[in-house]
């Protein structure tokens, strides 16, 4: 099996980082590097990691002198990794036993695949399970173009970075620095344009859900809407000839709900100014008004 790097990008996560690093060290894989890339934390994160690294040669700690942003820090994880396979483990998440070995084995068995993804346990701040999410109920090798379309239309079906391992060479471009919320989704789409994916139904990592996550601020600041607009420009226009009318309407509907969420959070977005949809006239006259009513009634994220 190829060498693996579990790379942990971190910024001010002193409450969680020790548990995260130890979950990586508990992975039963022979050639394993645990790489922690600190984005200039101002809390005790660095001291905690240095303490762990002092007793384990598999842990490598790197610190940036200044904050370079999340996407660039994720990219630094790729460029600094020594393993042929890379798994980005978010600093507030944790791996279940056997996670890294299962993903690495999947990539080894399927050389046509550029990434492998497992199911994940969405958990509370104490890592108590809330629900399980997975891309497929059964193990499947999904053609890249098929899964690419699915991720664009229906959102990030593959999952959070902690649930994904990819070939370092395929991801050499790095994470796109212009994205804030959809930085992982854009990378998965980029990778899927280069090859297939192997999807495992087993829930092999835990994803914390808590109020301090940047996703909440990204909604309030309008960055989620901006990322979706950018995603449409970067991929939607080229995908348009392949998509069905129903798929295009699903994209427009999801965009409308995102605009509703953003407006409710206090950031002003003019629905009539959103051009990154497939049916712009219908969007402002029907799709958004209907989504706005449904959002007030049910208030569910999409």
C-alpha positions as CSV (number, residue, x, y, z in Angstrom):
1,X,0.0,0.0,0.0
2,X,1.2,3.5,-0.8
3,X,2.4,5.9,1.8
4,X,-0.3,8.1,3.3
5,X,-0.4,11.5,4.8
6,X,-3.2,12.6,7.1
7,X,-2.9,16.4,6.9
8,X,-4.5,18.5,9.5
9,X,-4.9,22.2,8.7
10,X,-5.6,24.1,11.8
11,X,-6.3,27.6,13.2
12,X,-7.1,28.2,16.8
13,X,-8.5,24.8,17.7
14,X,-6.9,24.2,21.1
15,X,-10.1,22.5,22.4
16,X,-10.2,19.8,19.7
17,X,-6.7,19.5,18.2
18,X,-5.3,16.9,20.6
19,X,-8.3,14.5,20.0
20,X,-8.0,15.0,16.3
21,X,-4.3,14.3,16.1
22,X,-4.6,11.2,18.3
23,X,-7.4,9.9,16.1
24,X,-5.0,10.1,13.2
25,X,-2.2,8.4,15.1
26,X,-4.6,5.6,16.0
27,X,-4.9,4.6,12.3
28,X,-3.5,1.2,11.7
29,X,-1.4,1.8,8.6
30,X,2.3,1.1,8.3
31,X,3.6,4.1,6.3
32,X,1.7,7.0,7.8
33,X,2.6,10.7,8.2
34,X,0.5,13.0,10.4
35,X,1.1,16.5,9.2
36,X,-0.3,19.4,11.1
37,X,-0.2,22.8,9.2
38,X,-0.9,25.7,11.6
39,X,-2.3,28.8,10.0
40,X,-0.7,31.1,12.6
41,X,-2.9,30.2,15.5
42,X,-3.0,32.7,18.4
43,X,-4.0,30.2,21.1
44,X,-2.3,27.1,22.5
45,X,-2.8,25.0,19.4
46,X,0.9,25.0,18.6
47,X,2.1,24.0,22.1
48,X,-0.4,21.1,22.2
49,X,0.7,19.7,18.9
50,X,4.4,20.2,19.7
51,X,3.9,18.2,22.9
52,X,2.3,15.3,21.0
53,X,5.0,15.5,18.3
54,X,7.8,15.3,20.8
55,X,6.8,11.7,21.6
56,X,5.9,10.5,18.1
57,X,8.2,10.8,15.1
58,X,5.2,10.3,12.7
59,X,3.8,13.8,13.6
60,X,5.2,16.7,11.7
61,X,4.3,20.3,12.7
62,X,4.5,23.3,10.4
63,X,3.5,26.8,11.3
64,X,2.9,29.7,8.9
65,X,4.2,33.1,10.2
66,X,1.0,34.7,9.1
67,X,-2.5,33.6,8.3
68,X,-2.7,32.7,4.6
69,X,-6.4,31.8,4.4
70,X,-8.2,28.5,4.6
71,X,-7.9,27.4,1.0
72,X,-4.2,28.3,0.8
73,X,-3.5,26.4,4.0
74,X,-5.3,23.4,2.6
75,X,-3.1,23.7,-0.5
76,X,0.0,23.8,1.7
77,X,-1.1,20.5,3.2
78,X,-0.9,19.0,-0.2
79,X,2.5,20.5,-1.2
80,X,4.1,19.6,2.2
81,X,2.7,16.0,2.3
82,X,5.1,13.2,1.7
83,X,2.5,10.5,1.1
84,X,1.2,9.5,-2.3
85,X,-2.3,9.5,-0.8
86,X,-3.5,12.5,1.2
87,X,-6.4,12.8,3.6
88,X,-7.3,16.3,4.8
89,X,-8.6,15.9,8.4
90,X,-10.3,19.1,9.7
91,X,-9.0,20.1,13.1
92,X,-12.3,19.7,14.8
93,X,-13.1,16.3,13.4
94,X,-12.0,12.8,14.3
95,X,-11.3,9.5,12.4
96,X,-12.8,6.2,13.4
97,X,-10.5,3.2,13.6
98,X,-9.6,1.8,10.2
99,X,-10.7,4.9,8.2
100,X,-7.3,5.8,6.6
101,X,-6.5,2.1,5.8
102,X,-9.9,1.6,4.2
103,X,-9.6,4.6,2.0
104,X,-6.0,3.8,1.0
105,X,-7.0,0.2,0.2
106,X,-9.8,1.5,-2.0
107,X,-7.5,3.7,-4.0
108,X,-4.9,0.9,-4.3
109,X,-7.6,-1.5,-5.7
110,X,-8.9,1.1,-8.1
111,X,-6.1,2.9,-10.0
112,X,-8.7,4.6,-12.2
113,X,-10.0,6.5,-9.2
114,X,-8.5,9.8,-8.1
115,X,-10.4,9.9,-4.8
116,X,-12.0,7.7,-2.3
117,X,-14.8,8.8,0.2
118,X,-16.4,7.1,3.1
119,X,-19.6,7.7,5.0
120,X,-19.4,10.1,8.0
121,X,-21.1,10.5,11.4
122,X,-22.4,14.0,11.8
123,X,-21.9,14.7,15.5
124,X,-22.3,17.3,18.2
125,X,-19.5,19.3,19.9
126,X,-18.8,16.3,22.1
127,X,-18.7,13.9,19.1
128,X,-22.0,12.3,20.0
129,X,-23.7,11.0,16.9
130,X,-26.5,13.1,15.4
131,X,-27.0,11.3,12.1
132,X,-25.0,9.4,9.4
133,X,-24.4,10.7,5.9
134,X,-23.0,8.8,2.9
135,X,-22.8,9.2,-0.8
136,X,-24.0,5.7,-1.5
137,X,-25.6,2.9,0.5
138,X,-23.4,0.3,-1.2
139,X,-19.7,0.4,-2.3
140,X,-19.5,1.8,-5.7
141,X,-17.0,3.1,-8.3
142,X,-18.7,6.2,-9.7
143,X,-17.6,7.5,-13.1
144,X,-16.0,11.0,-12.6
145,X,-18.4,12.8,-15.0
146,X,-21.5,11.3,-13.4
147,X,-20.5,12.2,-9.9
148,X,-19.3,15.6,-11.0
149,X,-22.8,16.4,-12.3
150,X,-24.4,15.0,-9.2
151,X,-22.2,17.2,-6.9
152,X,-22.9,20.3,-9.0
153,X,-26.7,19.8,-9.1
154,X,-27.4,18.3,-5.7
155,X,-24.6,19.8,-3.6
156,X,-21.6,18.1,-2.0
157,X,-22.6,14.4,-2.0
158,X,-19.1,13.3,-1.5
159,X,-18.7,14.9,1.9
160,X,-16.4,17.0,4.1
161,X,-12.6,16.8,3.6
162,X,-12.2,14.5,6.6
163,X,-14.1,11.7,4.8
164,X,-12.0,11.9,1.6
165,X,-8.6,10.6,0.5
166,X,-7.1,11.6,-2.9
167,X,-4.0,11.0,-4.9
168,X,-1.6,13.8,-4.2
169,X,-0.5,14.1,-7.9
170,X,-4.1,14.5,-9.1
171,X,-4.6,17.4,-6.6
172,X,-1.3,19.1,-7.3
173,X,-3.2,22.3,-8.5
174,X,-4.3,22.8,-4.9
175,X,-7.6,24.2,-3.5
176,X,-9.0,27.2,-5.3
177,X,-8.1,30.3,-3.3
178,X,-11.2,32.3,-4.5
179,X,-13.6,29.9,-2.7
180,X,-14.6,30.3,1.0
181,X,-17.4,27.9,1.8
182,X,-17.4,25.5,-1.2
183,X,-13.6,25.1,-1.2
184,X,-13.9,21.3,-0.8
185,X,-16.7,20.9,-3.3
186,X,-14.8,22.8,-5.9
187,X,-11.8,20.5,-5.3
188,X,-13.9,17.4,-5.6
189,X,-15.3,18.7,-8.9
190,X,-11.8,19.5,-10.1
191,X,-10.6,15.9,-9.2
192,X,-13.7,14.3,-10.8
193,X,-12.8,15.9,-14.1
194,X,-9.6,13.8,-13.9
195,X,-11.0,10.4,-12.9
196,X,-13.5,8.3,-11.1
197,X,-14.2,8.0,-7.4
198,X,-14.7,4.9,-5.1
199,X,-17.4,5.5,-2.6
200,X,-17.6,3.5,0.7
201,X,-20.8,3.4,2.7
202,X,-19.1,2.8,6.0
203,X,-19.2,5.8,8.4
204,X,-15.5,6.0,9.2
205,X,-15.1,9.6,10.6
206,X,-16.9,12.0,12.8
207,X,-17.7,15.6,11.7
208,X,-18.4,18.1,14.5
209,X,-21.3,20.4,14.1
210,X,-21.0,23.5,16.3
211,X,-21.8,27.2,16.5
212,X,-18.2,28.3,16.0
213,X,-17.8,26.9,12.6
214,X,-17.0,29.3,9.8
215,X,-20.0,28.1,7.7
216,X,-22.3,30.2,9.9
217,X,-20.3,33.3,9.3
218,X,-20.1,32.5,5.6
219,X,-23.9,32.6,5.4
220,X,-24.1,35.9,7.3
221,X,-21.5,37.6,5.1
222,X,-22.9,36.4,1.8
223,X,-19.9,34.2,1.0
224,X,-22.1,31.1,0.4
225,X,-24.0,32.9,-2.3
226,X,-20.8,34.2,-3.8
227,X,-19.3,30.7,-3.9
228,X,-22.4,29.3,-5.6
229,X,-22.3,32.1,-8.2
230,X,-18.6,31.4,-8.8
231,X,-19.3,27.7,-9.1
232,X,-21.9,28.4,-11.8
233,X,-19.4,30.5,-13.7
234,X,-16.6,28.0,-13.4
235,X,-18.6,24.8,-14.1
236,X,-22.3,25.4,-14.7
237,X,-22.0,27.1,-18.0
238,X,-19.9,24.2,-19.4
239,X,-22.1,21.6,-17.9
240,X,-25.4,23.2,-19.2
241,X,-25.6,21.1,-22.5
242,X,-25.4,17.9,-20.4
243,X,-28.0,18.8,-17.8
244,X,-31.7,18.0,-18.0
245,X,-34.3,20.7,-17.5
246,X,-35.1,19.1,-14.1
247,X,-31.5,19.3,-13.0
248,X,-31.3,22.9,-14.0
249,X,-34.4,23.7,-12.0
250,X,-32.9,21.9,-9.0
251,X,-29.8,24.2,-9.2
252,X,-32.0,27.3,-9.5
253,X,-34.1,26.2,-6.6
254,X,-31.1,25.6,-4.4
255,X,-29.7,29.0,-5.3
256,X,-33.0,30.5,-4.3
257,X,-33.0,28.9,-0.9
258,X,-29.4,30.0,-0.4
259,X,-30.4,33.6,-1.2
260,X,-33.3,33.2,1.4
261,X,-30.9,32.0,4.1
262,X,-28.5,34.8,3.4
263,X,-31.1,37.5,3.5
264,X,-32.6,36.0,6.7
265,X,-29.1,36.1,8.2
266,X,-28.9,39.9,7.6
267,X,-26.9,40.1,4.3
268,X,-28.7,41.9,1.6
269,X,-28.9,40.0,-1.7
270,X,-31.1,41.2,-4.5
271,X,-32.8,38.1,-6.1
272,X,-33.2,39.9,-9.4
273,X,-29.5,40.5,-9.5
274,X,-28.6,36.8,-9.3
275,X,-27.7,35.9,-12.9
276,X,-26.0,32.6,-12.1
277,X,-29.0,30.4,-12.7
278,X,-30.3,28.6,-15.8
279,X,-33.7,30.3,-16.0
280,X,-33.0,33.9,-14.8
281,X,-36.5,35.4,-15.7
282,X,-38.3,32.5,-13.9
283,X,-35.9,32.8,-11.0
284,X,-36.9,36.3,-9.9
285,X,-40.6,36.0,-10.8
286,X,-41.4,32.5,-9.5
287,X,-38.4,30.3,-8.2
288,X,-37.3,32.8,-5.5
289,X,-40.8,33.9,-4.4
290,X,-41.8,30.2,-4.0
291,X,-38.5,29.3,-2.2
292,X,-39.0,32.3,0.1
293,X,-42.4,31.1,1.2
294,X,-41.2,27.5,1.7
295,X,-38.2,28.8,3.7
296,X,-40.5,30.8,6.0
297,X,-42.7,27.7,6.5
298,X,-40.0,25.1,6.9
299,X,-36.7,26.9,7.3
300,X,-34.6,23.9,6.0
301,X,-31.1,24.3,4.7
302,X,-30.2,23.0,1.2
